[in-house]
Amino acid sequence: KKKGLKCIKPKVKPCPNSLEEQMVFINKYSEIRLFPGLEIFFLDGMHLVHQVRSSYYWGDPKNPRIFPANSSRQRLNILGAYNPRTMQLIHCTDERNCDATKVIEFFEQILGQFSDAHSVVLILDNAPYFRARVVRSWLDEHPKLICWFLPAYSPNLNLIERFWRLAKNHLVNNIYYKHYKTFRCNVFRFLNNIDRFKDSLKSLMNEKFQILNKKHA
């Protein structure tokens, strides 16, 4: 204190890849996105806990909102894939952890919906369950499904990250569910009816990628 120091919390900054790596992805995506017979999805997982997620809101500071905390730590683990061209969401949502078995089940679900497509490209991060040996073996046996892995530390290039923010805004930000079954029902209602949010998705899920550089870090 005599030296003017305070007990403060450090910030975590993104670790951006080189501009070259990011531009390679963007240019390649621009080339293949309109190939006939090709379906492209941005894929990632999200974990929603049955708990209020405190978020900023406009209100009277003299009378702030107070939410009770849920005693339960139950959560839904979601694997989702979003196509920005068709505004389609495919998801595999339940209480099971996201592991290699669930990933393969989700991949089979995607292929089942696009049996007539020439190829289905999944743009995804480098989570261990996507890279698992059993998943790689399964992909070798199903060449129609192509996994395109993003450079490390590149959430800015995965459009579905924006969709997860939208989901949290509608499902858990400053929203209290007394019962888990109510929380679960609302999550499925949102994921299965995203056409209700077409206006928001058109502006949010556009294919304009943010570029991270040292100024953002």
Secondary structure, DSSP 8 states (H G I E B T S, - for coil): -TTS--------------HHHHHHHHHHHHHHTT-TTEEEEEEEEEEEESS-B-------TTS-------S---EEEEEEEEETTTTEEEEEEESS---HHHHHHHHHHHHHHTTTSSEEEEEE---HHHH-HHHHHHHHH-TTEEEEE--SS-GGG-THHHHHHHHHHHHTBT---SSHHHHHHHHHHHHTTGGGGHHHHHHHT-S------TTT-
